[in-house]
Amino acid sequence: MEKKLLLTKEAANILRVSEEYLRSLIRDKRIAAYKEGRRGGYRIPAQEIDRYIRRRYKGI
């Protein structure tokens, strides 16, 4: 099974948040991601975005 990885900008657009807010979610370990290279951006598995949305809106 192929796992889709999203760039920070792509994931932020899906969540409709700023890239900086998304980075803070990653730093706070609320969304799992990894950093590509020394100066590269984060790579976020698409399933992590789905998990975050489900956790966030579970009670609605």
HELIX and SHEET records of a PDB file:
HELIX    1   1 THR A    8  LEU A   15  1                                   8    
HELIX    2   2 GLU A   19  ARG A   27  1                                   9    
HELIX    3   3 ALA A   46  ARG A   56  1                                  11    
SHEET    1   A 3 LEU A   5  LEU A   7  0                                        
SHEET    2   A 3 TYR A  42  PRO A  45 -1                                        
SHEET    3   A 3 TYR A  34  LYS A  35 -1                                        
END                                                                             
